[in-house]
């Protein structure tokens, strides 16, 4: 791994140009925190952003409230693949780097290479120790999101390792990056409209491989367990009523960057915002009857796939 490299944040492209996968770096200076909800808000708020993105580094963390006399609570890294759907856009707008844990999708790696960015990883499970490297914390935006709000951190000797360098070289194995899976649900409205074949065709035309598929007809209680993350939302009960109104097709897709690619093909949740050529843009009628569901991250995909399929039901070469 070599010796530790000290780096002032935000660094310049020249500062990171010599870094290689596996290099240990001690960051001192400014980092911005942002997780799933903050990223979603930033994309929705474009072009108005809560901080100048150019050249900055975002740390994927949701810090806990600080103890008296301390600037921040525990601040361990979030699984980075949960943010893969947002990262290429932010890199294209000038973001220089990100910090998290775990592999990134191939579209993210390609964007890092294209825009000469960088991906750092840091150690999970030691959030309290990482907090000791934070000298100050300031709330910047989205206070209503609680720990998922955006904070500006001033850090000193914050330990990270180069996960993906500016040339797209990675310390994470190619196999880990390629073997990405996602769950897709063809909803009752699409089944009733005889769109099963058309939806599957859209994915297969993009070289996304179907490795498991079956028809299900779940009860309200069963769909309620699957969508329990939304149980406090006003649309929850009506949506569960709709999902239990008829059969659905559940399937697992596998491919390079499959989570991000599938969501791109599916389109925006609101069909009015979805582009023509996407599944929802072409066929959906409203936010409830929007034809297809797709996992939004590796973490979510793993949980959703396991809800419907056992490992021995997933075909592999």
LOPA-362367 format. One line per 8 residues: number of its first residue (from 1); their letters; for each residue x, y, z of N, C-alpha, C. Coordinates in nm, 2 decimals, decimal comma. Example, Ala and Ser with C-alpha at 12.3 -4.5 7.8 and 13.67 -1.06 7.14 Angstrom:
<marnus>
1 = AS = 1,32/-0,57/0,78/1,23/-0,45/0,78/1,32/-0,33/0,78; 1,28/-0,22/0,71/1,37/-0,11/0,71/1,29/0,00/0,79
</marnus>
This chain:
<marnus>
1 = XXXXXXXX = 0,08/-0,12/0,00/0,00/0,00/0,00/0,09/0,13/0,00; 0,21/0,12/0,05/0,29/0,24/0,06/0,27/0,32/0,18; 0,33/0,44/0,18/0,32/0,53/0,29/0,19/0,62/0,28; 0,15/0,68/0,39/0,04/0,77/0,39/0,06/0,90/0,31; -0,04/0,94/0,23/-0,03/1,06/0,15/-0,12/1,17/0,21; -0,06/1,28/0,25/-0,14/1,39/0,30/-0,20/1,47/0,19; -0,33/1,51/0,20/-0,40/1,58/0,09/-0,49/1,68/0,15; -0,49/1,81/0,10/-0,58/1,91/0,14/-0,71/1,90/0,06
9 = XXXXXXXX = -0,82/1,90/0,13/-0,95/1,89/0,06/-1,03/2,03/0,07; -1,08/2,08/-0,05/-1,09/2,00/-0,18/-0,96/2,00/-0,25; -0,92/1,89/-0,31/-0,79/1,88/-0,38/-0,82/1,93/-0,53; -0,71/1,95/-0,60/-0,72/1,98/-0,74/-0,71/1,85/-0,82; -0,75/1,86/-0,95/-0,73/1,74/-1,04/-0,58/1,70/-1,04; -0,49/1,80/-1,04/-0,35/1,76/-1,04/-0,31/1,69/-0,91; -0,37/1,73/-0,80/-0,34/1,67/-0,67/-0,37/1,52/-0,67; -0,48/1,48/-0,74/-0,52/1,34/-0,74/-0,47/1,26/-0,86
17 = XXXXXXXX = -0,41/1,33/-0,95/-0,37/1,26/-1,07/-0,26/1,15/-1,05; -0,18/1,16/-0,94/-0,08/1,06/-0,92/-0,13/0,95/-0,83; -0,25/0,96/-0,77/-0,30/0,86/-0,68/-0,33/0,73/-0,75; -0,31/0,62/-0,68/-0,34/0,48/-0,74/-0,43/0,40/-0,65; -0,50/0,31/-0,70/-0,59/0,22/-0,61/-0,51/0,16/-0,50; -0,57/0,17/-0,38/-0,50/0,12/-0,26/-0,42/0,22/-0,18; -0,39/0,33/-0,24/-0,31/0,44/-0,17/-0,39/0,48/-0,05; -0,32/0,50/0,07/-0,38/0,55/0,18/-0,36/0,70/0,18
25 = XXXXXXXX = -0,47/0,78/0,21/-0,46/0,92/0,20/-0,52/0,98/0,33; -0,46/1,08/0,39/-0,51/1,15/0,50/-0,56/1,29/0,46; -0,69/1,30/0,46/-0,76/1,43/0,41/-0,77/1,53/0,52; -0,73/1,65/0,49/-0,75/1,76/0,59/-0,82/1,88/0,51; -0,92/1,93/0,57/-0,99/2,04/0,50/-1,14/2,02/0,50; -1,21/2,05/0,39/-1,35/2,05/0,38/-1,41/1,92/0,31; -1,51/1,87/0,37/-1,59/1,76/0,31/-1,74/1,80/0,33; -1,82/1,75/0,24/-1,97/1,77/0,25/-2,03/1,63/0,27
33 = XXXXXXXX = -2,13/1,62/0,36/-2,20/1,50/0,38/-2,33/1,50/0,30; -2,36/1,38/0,25/-2,49/1,37/0,18/-2,52/1,22/0,16; -2,64/1,18/0,19/-2,69/1,04/0,17/-2,80/1,04/0,07; -2,88/0,93/0,07/-2,98/0,91/-0,04/-3,08/1,02/-0,05; -3,14/1,07/0,06/-3,24/1,17/0,05/-3,19/1,30/0,00; -3,07/1,34/0,05/-3,01/1,46/0,01/-2,97/1,46/-0,13; -2,92/1,35/-0,18/-2,89/1,34/-0,33/-3,01/1,35/-0,41; -3,12/1,29/-0,37/-3,25/1,30/-0,44/-3,29/1,45/-0,45
41 = XXXXXXXX = -3,28/1,52/-0,34/-3,32/1,66/-0,33/-3,23/1,74/-0,42; -3,10/1,72/-0,42/-3,01/1,80/-0,50/-3,05/1,78/-0,65; -3,07/1,66/-0,69/-3,11/1,64/-0,83/-3,24/1,71/-0,87; -3,33/1,70/-0,78/-3,46/1,77/-0,80/-3,45/1,92/-0,81; -3,35/1,97/-0,73/-3,33/2,12/-0,72/-3,25/2,18/-0,83; -3,18/2,09/-0,91/-3,10/2,15/-1,02/-3,17/2,25/-1,10; -3,10/2,36/-1,14/-2,96/2,39/-1,12/-2,92/2,46/-0,99; -3,02/2,47/-0,90/-2,99/2,54/-0,77/-2,94/2,44/-0,67
49 = XXXXXXXX = -2,81/2,45/-0,63/-2,75/2,35/-0,54/-2,72/2,42/-0,41; -2,72/2,35/-0,30/-2,70/2,42/-0,17/-2,56/2,45/-0,13; -2,46/2,40/-0,22/-2,32/2,44/-0,20/-2,25/2,43/-0,33; -2,14/2,50/-0,35/-2,07/2,50/-0,48/-2,01/2,36/-0,50; -2,06/2,29/-0,60/-2,02/2,15/-0,62/-1,88/2,14/-0,68; -1,84/2,24/-0,76/-1,71/2,23/-0,83/-1,59/2,19/-0,75; -1,53/2,08/-0,78/-1,41/2,04/-0,71/-1,42/1,98/-0,57; -1,55/1,96/-0,53/-1,57/1,92/-0,39/-1,57/1,77/-0,37
57 = XXXXXXXX = -1,57/1,72/-0,25/-1,58/1,58/-0,22/-1,70/1,56/-0,13; -1,78/1,47/-0,16/-1,90/1,43/-0,08/-1,87/1,30/0,00; -1,90/1,31/0,13/-1,88/1,19/0,21/-2,02/1,13/0,23; -2,04/1,00/0,19/-2,16/0,94/0,21/-2,18/0,89/0,36; -2,24/0,98/0,44/-2,26/0,95/0,58/-2,38/1,03/0,63; -2,44/0,97/0,74/-2,55/1,04/0,81/-2,51/1,05/0,95; -2,44/1,15/0,99/-2,39/1,16/1,13/-2,49/1,16/1,24; -2,47/1,09/1,35/-2,56/1,10/1,46/-2,54/1,23/1,54
65 = XXXXXXXX = -2,64/1,27/1,62/-2,63/1,39/1,70/-2,50/1,39/1,78; -2,44/1,51/1,80/-2,31/1,51/1,88/-2,34/1,51/2,03; -2,25/1,46/2,10/-2,25/1,47/2,25/-2,21/1,61/2,28; -2,25/1,66/2,40/-2,21/1,80/2,44/-2,05/1,81/2,43; -2,02/1,92/2,37/-1,87/1,95/2,36/-1,81/1,90/2,24; -1,88/1,82/2,16/-1,82/1,76/2,04/-1,89/1,81/1,91; -1,82/1,82/1,80/-1,88/1,88/1,68/-1,98/1,79/1,60; -1,96/1,65/1,63/-2,04/1,56/1,55/-2,05/1,43/1,63
73 = XXXXXXXX = -2,15/1,35/1,60/-2,16/1,21/1,65/-2,09/1,11/1,56; -2,12/0,99/1,58/-2,06/0,88/1,49/-2,09/0,91/1,34; -1,99/0,89/1,26/-2,01/0,92/1,12/-1,94/0,82/1,03; -1,99/0,70/1,04/-1,94/0,59/0,95/-1,99/0,60/0,81; -1,92/0,54/0,71/-1,96/0,55/0,57/-2,08/0,47/0,53; -2,16/0,52/0,44/-2,28/0,45/0,38/-2,23/0,36/0,26; -2,30/0,25/0,24/-2,27/0,17/0,12/-2,29/0,26/-0,01; -2,18/0,27/-0,08/-2,18/0,37/-0,20/-2,28/0,33/-0,31
81 = XXXXXXXX = -2,30/0,21/-0,33/-2,38/0,17/-0,45/-2,52/0,23/-0,44; -2,57/0,26/-0,31/-2,70/0,32/-0,30/-2,71/0,46/-0,37; -2,59/0,52/-0,39/-2,59/0,65/-0,45/-2,55/0,65/-0,60; -2,53/0,53/-0,66/-2,48/0,52/-0,79/-2,57/0,58/-0,90; -2,70/0,58/-0,87/-2,79/0,64/-0,97/-2,77/0,79/-0,98; -2,72/0,86/-0,88/-2,70/1,00/-0,88/-2,56/1,05/-0,92; -2,46/0,96/-0,89/-2,32/1,01/-0,90/-2,27/1,05/-1,04; -2,31/0,98/-1,15/-2,26/1,03/-1,28/-2,31/1,18/-1,31
89 = XXXXXXXX = -2,43/1,21/-1,27/-2,48/1,35/-1,30/-2,40/1,45/-1,22; -2,37/1,42/-1,09/-2,30/1,51/-1,01/-2,15/1,53/-1,06; -2,09/1,42/-1,10/-1,96/1,43/-1,15/-1,96/1,51/-1,28; -2,06/1,50/-1,36/-2,07/1,58/-1,48/-2,08/1,73/-1,45; -2,13/1,76/-1,33/-2,15/1,90/-1,29/-2,03/1,96/-1,22; -1,93/1,88/-1,20/-1,81/1,93/-1,14/-1,76/1,87/-1,01; -1,85/1,78/-0,95/-1,80/1,71/-0,83/-1,67/1,63/-0,86; -1,58/1,64/-0,77/-1,45/1,58/-0,79/-1,44/1,44/-0,74
97 = XXXXXXXX = -1,50/1,42/-0,61/-1,48/1,29/-0,55/-1,59/1,25/-0,45; -1,59/1,13/-0,41/-1,68/1,08/-0,31/-1,61/0,98/-0,22; -1,67/0,97/-0,10/-1,61/0,88/0,00/-1,73/0,79/0,05; -1,70/0,66/0,05/-1,80/0,56/0,10/-1,74/0,43/0,13; -1,82/0,32/0,11/-1,77/0,19/0,12/-1,83/0,10/0,02; -1,75/0,00/-0,02/-1,80/-0,10/-0,12/-1,78/-0,06/-0,26; -1,82/-0,15/-0,36/-1,80/-0,13/-0,50/-1,89/-0,03/-0,56; -1,86/0,02/-0,68/-1,94/0,11/-0,75/-1,98/0,04/-0,88
105 = XXXXXXXX = -2,09/0,09/-0,95/-2,13/0,03/-1,07/-2,04/0,07/-1,18; -2,04/0,00/-1,29/-1,96/0,04/-1,41/-1,99/0,17/-1,47; -2,12/0,22/-1,47/-2,14/0,35/-1,52/-2,07/0,46/-1,43; -2,07/0,44/-1,30/-2,00/0,53/-1,21/-1,85/0,53/-1,24; -1,79/0,41/-1,26/-1,65/0,40/-1,28/-1,62/0,47/-1,42; -1,70/0,46/-1,52/-1,68/0,52/-1,64/-1,69/0,67/-1,63; -1,78/0,72/-1,55/-1,79/0,87/-1,52/-1,67/0,92/-1,45; -1,62/0,84/-1,35/-1,50/0,89/-1,28/-1,39/0,90/-1,38
113 = XXXXXXXX = -1,37/0,81/-1,47/-1,27/0,82/-1,57/-1,29/0,93/-1,66; -1,41/0,95/-1,71/-1,44/1,06/-1,81/-1,42/1,19/-1,75; -1,46/1,22/-1,62/-1,44/1,35/-1,56/-1,32/1,36/-1,47; -1,23/1,26/-1,47/-1,11/1,27/-1,39/-1,14/1,29/-1,25; -1,24/1,21/-1,20/-1,27/1,22/-1,05/-1,20/1,12/-0,97; -1,25/1,09/-0,85/-1,19/0,99/-0,77/-1,29/0,94/-0,67; -1,27/0,81/-0,63/-1,36/0,75/-0,53/-1,27/0,70/-0,42; -1,29/0,75/-0,30/-1,22/0,70/-0,18/-1,31/0,61/-0,10
121 = XXXXXXXX = -1,25/0,51/-0,04/-1,32/0,42/0,06/-1,27/0,45/0,20; -1,35/0,43/0,30/-1,30/0,43/0,44/-1,37/0,32/0,51; -1,32/0,30/0,63/-1,36/0,18/0,71/-1,50/0,19/0,77; -1,58/0,09/0,74/-1,71/0,08/0,81/-1,70/0,03/0,95; -1,79/0,06/1,03/-1,80/0,01/1,17/-1,71/0,08/1,27; -1,65/0,19/1,23/-1,57/0,27/1,32/-1,61/0,42/1,31; -1,74/0,44/1,30/-1,79/0,58/1,29/-1,75/0,67/1,41; -1,74/0,61/1,53/-1,70/0,69/1,64/-1,55/0,74/1,63
129 = XXXXXXXX = -1,47/0,65/1,58/-1,33/0,68/1,56/-1,31/0,79/1,45; -1,39/0,77/1,34/-1,38/0,87/1,23/-1,43/1,01/1,28; -1,52/1,01/1,37/-1,57/1,14/1,43/-1,47/1,22/1,49; -1,36/1,15/1,55/-1,26/1,22/1,62/-1,17/1,30/1,52; -1,18/1,27/1,39/-1,11/1,34/1,29/-1,18/1,47/1,24; -1,30/1,48/1,29/-1,39/1,60/1,25/-1,37/1,71/1,35; -1,32/1,83/1,30/-1,30/1,94/1,39/-1,41/2,04/1,40; -1,50/2,04/1,30/-1,62/2,13/1,31/-1,72/2,07/1,21
137 = XXXXXXXX = -1,85/2,10/1,24/-1,96/2,06/1,15/-2,07/2,17/1,15; -2,11/2,20/1,02/-2,21/2,31/1,00/-2,32/2,26/0,92; -2,44/2,27/0,96/-2,56/2,24/0,88/-2,57/2,33/0,76; -2,58/2,28/0,64/-2,58/2,36/0,52/-2,72/2,36/0,45; -2,79/2,25/0,45/-2,91/2,24/0,38/-3,00/2,12/0,42; -3,13/2,13/0,39/-3,22/2,02/0,41/-3,23/1,98/0,56; -3,24/2,07/0,65/-3,25/2,05/0,79/-3,36/1,94/0,83; -3,47/1,95/0,75/-3,58/1,86/0,78/-3,54/1,71/0,76
145 = XXXXXXXX = -3,43/1,68/0,70/-3,39/1,54/0,67/-3,31/1,48/0,79; -3,30/1,56/0,90/-3,23/1,51/1,02/-3,08/1,47/0,99; -3,05/1,35/1,02/-2,91/1,31/1,00/-2,87/1,30/0,85; -2,97/1,30/0,76/-2,94/1,29/0,62/-2,94/1,43/0,56; -2,94/1,54/0,64/-2,92/1,67/0,59/-2,78/1,68/0,54; -2,75/1,79/0,47/-2,61/1,82/0,42/-2,54/1,90/0,53; -2,42/1,85/0,57/-2,33/1,92/0,66/-2,20/1,95/0,59; -2,14/2,07/0,63/-2,00/2,09/0,59/-1,91/2,06/0,70
153 = XXXXXXXX = -1,82/1,97/0,68/-1,73/1,92/0,78/-1,59/1,98/0,76; -1,52/2,01/0,86/-1,38/2,04/0,86/-1,31/1,93/0,93; -1,22/1,86/0,85/-1,16/1,74/0,90/-1,00/1,75/0,91; -0,94/1,67/0,99/-0,79/1,67/0,99/-0,74/1,53/1,00; -0,66/1,49/0,90/-0,60/1,36/0,89/-0,71/1,25/0,89; -0,82/1,28/0,81/-0,93/1,18/0,79/-0,88/1,07/0,70; -0,88/0,94/0,75/-0,82/0,83/0,67/-0,91/0,77/0,57; -0,86/0,77/0,44/-0,93/0,71/0,33/-0,83/0,63/0,25
161 = XXXXXXXX = -0,88/0,54/0,16/-0,80/0,47/0,07/-0,86/0,50/-0,07; -0,77/0,50/-0,17/-0,82/0,52/-0,31/-0,89/0,39/-0,36; -1,02/0,40/-0,38/-1,10/0,29/-0,43/-1,09/0,28/-0,58; -1,11/0,40/-0,65/-1,11/0,41/-0,79/-1,03/0,54/-0,82; -0,92/0,53/-0,90/-0,85/0,65/-0,93/-0,90/0,72/-1,05; -0,84/0,83/-1,09/-0,90/0,92/-1,19/-0,89/0,86/-1,33; -0,82/0,74/-1,35/-0,82/0,67/-1,48/-0,92/0,56/-1,48; -0,99/0,54/-1,37/-1,09/0,44/-1,37/-1,04/0,30/-1,32
169 = XXXXXXXX = -0,91/0,30/-1,27/-0,86/0,18/-1,22/-0,91/0,16/-1,08; -0,94/0,03/-1,04/-1,01/0,01/-0,92/-0,94/-0,10/-0,83; -0,95/-0,08/-0,70/-0,89/-0,18/-0,61/-0,99/-0,29/-0,58; -1,12/-0,27/-0,63/-1,22/-0,37/-0,61/-1,22/-0,46/-0,74; -1,24/-0,59/-0,72/-1,23/-0,68/-0,83/-1,33/-0,66/-0,93; -1,30/-0,68/-1,06/-1,39/-0,67/-1,17/-1,51/-0,76/-1,15; -1,49/-0,87/-1,09/-1,61/-0,96/-1,07/-1,71/-0,90/-0,98; -1,66/-0,83/-0,87/-1,75/-0,77/-0,78/-1,84/-0,66/-0,85
177 = XXXXXXXX = -1,77/-0,59/-0,94/-1,84/-0,48/-1,01/-1,94/-0,53/-1,11; -1,91/-0,64/-1,18/-1,99/-0,69/-1,29/-2,11/-0,77/-1,24; -2,10/-0,85/-1,14/-2,21/-0,93/-1,09/-2,31/-0,85/-1,01; -2,37/-0,76/-1,08/-2,48/-0,68/-1,01/-2,61/-0,73/-1,05; -2,70/-0,73/-0,96/-2,84/-0,78/-0,98/-2,94/-0,68/-0,93; -3,06/-0,69/-0,99/-3,17/-0,60/-0,95/-3,30/-0,67/-0,96; -3,40/-0,63/-0,88/-3,53/-0,69/-0,89/-3,62/-0,59/-0,97; -3,69/-0,65/-1,06/-3,79/-0,57/-1,14/-3,93/-0,64/-1,12
185 = XXXXXXXX = -4,03/-0,56/-1,09/-4,17/-0,61/-1,08/-4,25/-0,55/-1,20; -4,31/-0,63/-1,28/-4,41/-0,59/-1,38/-4,54/-0,59/-1,31; -4,60/-0,47/-1,29/-4,71/-0,45/-1,20/-4,85/-0,50/-1,26; -4,95/-0,51/-1,18/-5,08/-0,56/-1,23/-5,13/-0,48/-1,35; -5,11/-0,35/-1,36/-5,16/-0,27/-1,47/-5,10/-0,32/-1,60; -4,96/-0,35/-1,59/-4,89/-0,39/-1,71/-4,93/-0,53/-1,75; -4,95/-0,62/-1,65/-5,00/-0,76/-1,68/-5,13/-0,75/-1,75; -5,23/-0,67/-1,69/-5,36/-0,66/-1,75/-5,36/-0,61/-1,89
193 = XXXXXXXX = -5,26/-0,52/-1,92/-5,25/-0,46/-2,05/-5,17/-0,54/-2,15; -5,13/-0,66/-2,11/-5,05/-0,76/-2,19/-4,92/-0,70/-2,24; -4,85/-0,64/-2,14/-4,72/-0,57/-2,17/-4,60/-0,65/-2,12; -4,63/-0,77/-2,07/-4,52/-0,85/-2,01/-4,40/-0,87/-2,11; -4,44/-0,91/-2,23/-4,33/-0,94/-2,33/-4,26/-0,81/-2,37; -4,33/-0,70/-2,39/-4,27/-0,58/-2,43/-4,17/-0,53/-2,32; -4,21/-0,54/-2,19/-4,12/-0,49/-2,09/-4,00/-0,57/-2,08; -4,01/-0,70/-2,09/-3,89/-0,79/-2,08/-3,80/-0,76/-2,20
201 = XXXXXXXX = -3,86/-0,74/-2,32/-3,79/-0,71/-2,44/-3,70/-0,59/-2,43; -3,76/-0,48/-2,36/-3,68/-0,36/-2,34/-3,55/-0,39/-2,27; -3,56/-0,47/-2,16/-3,44/-0,50/-2,08/-3,34/-0,59/-2,16; -3,39/-0,69/-2,23/-3,30/-0,78/-2,30/-3,23/-0,71/-2,42; -3,30/-0,62/-2,48/-3,24/-0,54/-2,59/-3,11/-0,46/-2,54; -3,11/-0,44/-2,41/-2,99/-0,37/-2,35/-2,89/-0,46/-2,28; -2,90/-0,59/-2,32/-2,81/-0,69/-2,27/-2,82/-0,71/-2,12; -2,94/-0,69/-2,06/-2,96/-0,72/-1,92/-3,03/-0,86/-1,92
209 = XXXXXXXX = -2,96/-0,95/-1,85/-3,00/-1,09/-1,85/-3,10/-1,12/-1,75; -3,21/-1,19/-1,78/-3,31/-1,24/-1,69/-3,26/-1,37/-1,63; -3,24/-1,37/-1,50/-3,18/-1,49/-1,44/-3,29/-1,56/-1,34; -3,40/-1,50/-1,33/-3,51/-1,56/-1,25/-3,64/-1,48/-1,29; -3,75/-1,56/-1,29/-3,88/-1,50/-1,33/-3,99/-1,58/-1,28; -4,10/-1,52/-1,22/-4,22/-1,59/-1,19/-4,34/-1,50/-1,17; -4,46/-1,55/-1,18/-4,58/-1,47/-1,16/-4,62/-1,49/-1,02; -4,66/-1,38/-0,95/-4,71/-1,39/-0,81/-4,84/-1,32/-0,80
217 = XXXXXXXX = -4,92/-1,35/-0,70/-5,04/-1,28/-0,67/-5,05/-1,27/-0,52; -4,99/-1,17/-0,47/-4,97/-1,16/-0,32/-5,10/-1,09/-0,26; -5,11/-1,11/-0,13/-5,22/-1,05/-0,05/-5,18/-0,91/-0,02; -5,27/-0,83/0,04/-5,24/-0,70/0,09/-5,13/-0,70/0,19; -5,14/-0,80/0,28/-5,05/-0,81/0,39/-4,91/-0,84/0,34; -4,90/-0,93/0,24/-4,77/-0,96/0,18/-4,71/-0,85/0,11; -4,79/-0,77/0,03/-4,73/-0,65/-0,04/-4,70/-0,55/0,07; -4,77/-0,54/0,18/-4,74/-0,45/0,28/-4,61/-0,47/0,34
225 = XXXXXXXX = -4,57/-0,60/0,36/-4,44/-0,63/0,41/-4,33/-0,59/0,31; -4,36/-0,62/0,18/-4,26/-0,58/0,08/-4,23/-0,43/0,08; -4,34/-0,35/0,08/-4,33/-0,21/0,07/-4,33/-0,14/0,21; -4,29/-0,21/0,32/-4,31/-0,15/0,45/-4,23/-0,02/0,47; -4,12/0,00/0,39/-4,04/0,12/0,40/-4,13/0,24/0,37; -4,24/0,22/0,30/-4,33/0,34/0,26/-4,46/0,34/0,35; -4,46/0,27/0,46/-4,58/0,26/0,54/-4,63/0,39/0,60; -4,54/0,48/0,62/-4,58/0,61/0,68/-4,62/0,71/0,57
233 = XXXXXXXX = -4,62/0,67/0,44/-4,65/0,76/0,33/-4,80/0,77/0,31; -4,86/0,88/0,27/-5,00/0,89/0,25/-5,06/0,80/0,14; -4,97/0,76/0,04/-5,02/0,68/-0,07/-5,02/0,53/-0,04; -4,96/0,49/0,08/-4,93/0,35/0,11/-5,05/0,25/0,09; -5,16/0,28/0,16/-5,27/0,19/0,16/-5,34/0,17/0,02; -5,35/0,29/-0,05/-5,41/0,28/-0,18/-5,32/0,20/-0,27; -5,18/0,22/-0,25/-5,09/0,15/-0,34/-5,09/0,00/-0,31; -5,10/-0,04/-0,19/-5,11/-0,18/-0,15/-5,23/-0,25/-0,21
241 = XXXXXXXX = -5,34/-0,17/-0,21/-5,47/-0,21/-0,27/-5,45/-0,24/-0,42; -5,38/-0,15/-0,49/-5,36/-0,17/-0,63/-5,27/-0,29/-0,65; -5,16/-0,30/-0,58/-5,06/-0,41/-0,60/-5,13/-0,55/-0,58; -5,23/-0,56/-0,49/-5,29/-0,68/-0,46/-5,42/-0,71/-0,55; -5,44/-0,62/-0,65/-5,56/-0,63/-0,73/-5,55/-0,73/-0,84; -5,43/-0,78/-0,87/-5,41/-0,88/-0,97/-5,27/-0,93/-0,97; -5,23/-1,03/-1,06/-5,10/-1,08/-1,06/-4,99/-0,99/-1,11; -4,87/-1,01/-1,06/-4,75/-0,94/-1,11/-4,65/-1,03/-1,15
249 = XXXXXXXX = -4,55/-0,99/-1,23/-4,44/-1,06/-1,27/-4,32/-1,01/-1,19; -4,25/-1,10/-1,12/-4,12/-1,06/-1,05/-4,01/-1,12/-1,12; -3,90/-1,05/-1,14/-3,78/-1,11/-1,21/-3,66/-1,04/-1,16; -3,55/-1,12/-1,18/-3,42/-1,07/-1,14/-3,33/-1,05/-1,27; -3,28/-0,93/-1,28/-3,19/-0,90/-1,40/-3,05/-0,90/-1,35; -2,96/-0,94/-1,43/-2,81/-0,93/-1,40/-2,74/-0,87/-1,52; -2,64/-0,79/-1,49/-2,56/-0,73/-1,60/-2,47/-0,62/-1,54; -2,39/-0,56/-1,63/-2,30/-0,46/-1,59/-2,38/-0,33/-1,56
257 = XXXXXXXX = -2,37/-0,28/-1,43/-2,44/-0,16/-1,40/-2,59/-0,17/-1,41; -2,64/-0,29/-1,38/-2,78/-0,33/-1,41/-2,88/-0,24/-1,33; -2,85/-0,20/-1,21/-2,94/-0,13/-1,13/-2,97/0,01/-1,19; -2,86/0,08/-1,23/-2,87/0,21/-1,28/-2,94/0,20/-1,42; -2,89/0,10/-1,50/-2,94/0,09/-1,64/-3,09/0,06/-1,64; -3,13/-0,03/-1,55/-3,28/-0,07/-1,55/-3,36/0,05/-1,51; -3,32/0,13/-1,41/-3,39/0,25/-1,37/-3,40/0,35/-1,48; -3,29/0,36/-1,56/-3,29/0,45/-1,67/-3,39/0,41/-1,78
265 = XXXXXXXX = -3,40/0,28/-1,80/-3,50/0,23/-1,90/-3,64/0,24/-1,85; -3,66/0,23/-1,72/-3,79/0,24/-1,66/-3,85/0,38/-1,66; -3,76/0,48/-1,63/-3,81/0,62/-1,64/-3,85/0,67/-1,50; -3,89/0,80/-1,50/-3,93/0,87/-1,38/-4,05/0,81/-1,32; -4,06/0,82/-1,18/-4,18/0,77/-1,11/-4,31/0,83/-1,17; -4,31/0,96/-1,19/-4,42/1,03/-1,24/-4,42/1,02/-1,39; -4,51/0,96/-1,46/-4,51/0,94/-1,61/-4,51/1,08/-1,68; -4,56/1,18/-1,62/-4,56/1,31/-1,68/-4,42/1,37/-1,70
273 = XXXXXXXX = -4,32/1,32/-1,61/-4,19/1,36/-1,62/-4,10/1,26/-1,69; -4,15/1,14/-1,72/-4,07/1,04/-1,78/-4,06/1,07/-1,93; -3,94/1,04/-1,99/-3,91/1,07/-2,13/-3,98/0,96/-2,21; -4,02/1,00/-2,33/-4,07/0,90/-2,43/-3,95/0,81/-2,46; -3,98/0,68/-2,48/-3,88/0,59/-2,50/-3,85/0,51/-2,37; -3,88/0,56/-2,26/-3,87/0,48/-2,13/-4,01/0,41/-2,12; -4,00/0,30/-2,04/-4,12/0,22/-2,02/-4,24/0,30/-1,96; -4,21/0,38/-1,86/-4,32/0,46/-1,80/-4,36/0,58/-1,89
281 = XXXXXXXX = -4,26/0,63/-1,96/-4,30/0,74/-2,05/-4,39/0,70/-2,17; -4,37/0,57/-2,20/-4,45/0,52/-2,32/-4,59/0,46/-2,27; -4,59/0,40/-2,15/-4,71/0,32/-2,11/-4,78/0,36/-1,98; -4,71/0,43/-1,89/-4,78/0,46/-1,76/-4,88/0,57/-1,77; -4,98/0,56/-1,67/-5,08/0,67/-1,67/-5,07/0,76/-1,55; -5,02/0,71/-1,44/-5,01/0,80/-1,32/-4,90/0,74/-1,23; -4,88/0,80/-1,12/-4,77/0,76/-1,03/-4,80/0,62/-0,96; -4,93/0,59/-0,95/-4,96/0,46/-0,90/-4,96/0,35/-1,00
289 = XXXXXXXX = -5,02/0,38/-1,12/-5,03/0,28/-1,23/-4,91/0,31/-1,32; -4,79/0,28/-1,27/-4,67/0,32/-1,35/-4,59/0,20/-1,40; -4,66/0,09/-1,41/-4,61/-0,03/-1,49/-4,51/-0,11/-1,43; -4,40/-0,05/-1,38/-4,28/-0,13/-1,34/-4,22/-0,07/-1,21; -4,16/-0,16/-1,13/-4,08/-0,13/-1,01/-3,94/-0,18/-1,04; -3,84/-0,10/-1,00/-3,70/-0,14/-1,01/-3,62/-0,10/-0,88; -3,54/-0,19/-0,83/-3,46/-0,16/-0,71/-3,37/-0,04/-0,73; -3,35/0,04/-0,62/-3,27/0,16/-0,64/-3,13/0,16/-0,59
297 = XXXXXXXX = -3,08/0,04/-0,54/-2,94/0,03/-0,49/-2,91/-0,12/-0,47; -2,78/-0,15/-0,46/-2,74/-0,28/-0,43/-2,80/-0,34/-0,30; -2,80/-0,25/-0,20/-2,86/-0,30/-0,07/-3,01/-0,33/-0,08; -3,08/-0,24/-0,15/-3,22/-0,26/-0,17/-3,25/-0,39/-0,25; -3,17/-0,40/-0,36/-3,18/-0,51/-0,45/-3,17/-0,65/-0,38; -3,06/-0,65/-0,30/-3,04/-0,78/-0,22/-3,16/-0,82/-0,14; -3,21/-0,72/-0,07/-3,33/-0,74/0,02/-3,45/-0,78/-0,06; -3,48/-0,71/-0,17/-3,60/-0,73/-0,25/-3,59/-0,87/-0,32
305 = XXXXXXXX = -3,47/-0,90/-0,37/-3,46/-1,03/-0,44/-3,48/-1,15/-0,34; -3,43/-1,13/-0,22/-3,44/-1,24/-0,12/-3,59/-1,25/-0,08; -3,67/-1,15/-0,09/-3,81/-1,15/-0,06/-3,88/-1,25/-0,15; -3,84/-1,26/-0,27/-3,92/-1,34/-0,37/-3,85/-1,47/-0,41; -3,71/-1,47/-0,40/-3,64/-1,58/-0,46/-3,54/-1,64/-0,36; -3,52/-1,77/-0,36/-3,41/-1,83/-0,29/-3,29/-1,83/-0,38; -3,17/-1,84/-0,33/-3,05/-1,83/-0,41/-3,04/-1,94/-0,51; -3,10/-2,06/-0,48/-3,09/-2,17/-0,58/-3,19/-2,15/-0,69
313 = XXXXX = -3,27/-2,05/-0,69/-3,37/-2,02/-0,79/-3,31/-1,92/-0,89; -3,19/-1,87/-0,86/-3,13/-1,77/-0,95/-3,03/-1,84/-1,05; -3,06/-1,83/-1,17/-2,97/-1,90/-1,27/-2,84/-1,83/-1,28; -2,73/-1,90/-1,30/-2,60/-1,84/-1,32/-2,52/-1,94/-1,41; -2,43/-1,88/-1,48/-2,34/-1,96/-1,57/-2,26/-2,05/-1,50
</marnus>
